[in-house]
């Protein structure tokens, strides 16, 4: 199934070509974490994600046609 992934901040540097917006073919039942790992985002990197506009966790199963937006934690105080 096809999903769209947008990697913001330094996370875009994780992909093979440094692409920030990609469409990837993934297996049914893959989790957000597995999709990101397949793109080169390691488990060492800290990130937040939204799937179709809702907060998503590493263990959430990706839906067909989903759009994932992945971004580094916001810092400040």
For each residue, the residues with C-beta under 8 A, 3 or more apart:
1: 25 26 27 28 62 64 65
2: 23 24 25 26 64 65
3: 23 24 26 35 62 63 64 65 66 67 68
4: 21 22 23 66 67 68
5: 21 22 23 24 35 36 39 67 68 70
6: 20 21 67 68 69 70
7: 11 12 14 15 19 20 21 22 39 41 70 71
8: 11 12 20 69 70 71 72
9: 12 71 72
10: 13 14 72
11: 7 8 14 41 45 47 70 71 72
12: 7 8 9 15 18 19 20
13: 10 18
14: 7 10 11 39 40 41 42 45
15: 7 12 18 19 20 22 39 40
16: 19 40
17:
18: 12 13 15
19: 7 12 15 16 22
20: 6 7 8 12 15
21: 4 5 6 7
22: 4 5 7 15 19 39
23: 2 3 4 5
24: 2 3 5 35 38 39
25: 1 2
26: 1 2 3 30 34 35 38 62
27: 1 30
28: 1 64
29: 61
30: 26 27 34 35 38 61 62
31: 34 35 58 59 60 61 62
32: 35 36 49 51 56 57 58 59 60 62 68
33: 36 37 43 58 59
34: 26 30 31 37 38
35: 3 5 24 26 30 31 32 38 39 62 68
36: 5 32 33 39 41 47 49 68 70
37: 33 34 40 41 42 43
38: 24 26 30 34 35
39: 5 7 14 15 22 24 35 36
40: 14 15 16 37
41: 7 11 14 36 37 45 47 70
42: 14 37 45
43: 33 37
44:
45: 11 14 41 42
46: 72 73
47: 11 36 41 70 71 72 73
48: 55 70 71 72 73
49: 32 36 55 56 57 68 69 70 71
50: 53 54 55 56 68 69
51: 32 54 56 60 62 63 66 67 68
52: 63 66 67
53: 50
54: 50 51
55: 48 49 50
56: 32 49 50 51 60 68
57: 32 49 60
58: 31 32 33
59: 31 32 33
60: 31 32 51 56 57
61: 29 30 31
62: 1 3 26 30 31 32 35 51 66 68
63: 3 51 52 66
64: 1 2 3 28
65: 1 2 3
66: 3 4 51 52 62 63
67: 3 4 5 6 51 52
68: 3 4 5 6 32 35 36 49 50 51 56 62
69: 6 8 49 50
70: 5 6 7 8 11 36 41 47 48 49
71: 7 8 9 11 47 48 49
72: 8 9 10 11 46 47 48
73: 46 47 48
74:
75:
76:
77:
